[in-house]
């Protein structure tokens, strides 16, 4: 994920608002929700961009990660 976004941002950070986890059969699901802030590759500052990260863990190992935010595209 970091390599895929390397050209988009000079810097990016998260403010986490909510972290949830729950059992789903033999998997554990984890959701992290909050906002992003930082600087785009063109130098433009941004803040208050909503995000949601969803992780699926099996035997304590991340086997799937999904991420969504208001940047789109």
C-alpha positions in Angstrom: 0.0 0.0 0.0 2.8 2.4 0.9 4.5 1.9 -2.4 1.3 2.4 -4.3 0.7 5.8 -2.8 4.4 7.0 -2.8 3.9 9.5 -5.6 0.7 11.0 -4.3 1.9 12.5 -1.0 4.8 14.4 0.4 3.5 13.3 3.8 0.3 11.8 5.2 -0.9 11.0 8.7 -4.1 9.8 10.4 -6.2 10.8 13.3 -8.0 7.7 14.5 -11.5 8.2 15.8 -12.7 4.7 16.2 -11.2 1.2 16.3 -13.4 -1.8 16.3 -12.8 -5.5 16.1 -15.1 -8.6 16.0 -15.0 -12.3 15.3 -16.3 -13.5 12.0 -16.1 -17.3 12.0 -12.4 -18.2 12.0 -11.4 -14.7 11.1 -11.0 -11.5 13.0 -12.2 -8.3 11.4 -10.7 -4.9 12.4 -12.0 -1.5 11.4 -10.2 1.8 11.9 -12.1 5.1 11.1 -10.8 8.7 11.2 -9.4 11.5 9.2 -6.3 12.0 7.0 -4.1 15.1 6.9 -0.9 16.0 5.2 0.6 17.4 1.9 0.0 16.2 -1.6 2.9 15.7 -4.1 2.2 19.2 -5.6 2.6 20.8 -2.2 -1.1 21.4 -1.5 -2.1 20.8 2.2 -5.2 18.7 3.0 -7.0 17.9 6.2 -10.2 16.3 7.4 -10.3 13.7 4.7 -12.4 10.8 6.1 -11.0 7.3 5.9 -12.0 3.7 6.8 -9.5 0.9 6.9 -10.8 -2.7 7.1 -8.5 -5.6 7.9 -9.2 -9.4 7.9 -6.9 -11.4 10.1 -6.5 -15.2 10.2 -4.3 -16.8 12.9 -3.2 -13.2 13.9 -1.9 -12.4 10.4 -3.4 -9.8 8.1 -4.6 -11.6 5.0 -6.7 -8.8 3.5 -6.7 -5.0 3.8 -9.3 -2.7 2.3 -9.1 1.1 2.5 -11.6 3.8 1.6 -11.3 7.6 1.8 -12.9 10.8 0.4 -10.1 11.4 -2.1 -11.7 8.9 -4.5 -10.2 7.7 -7.8 
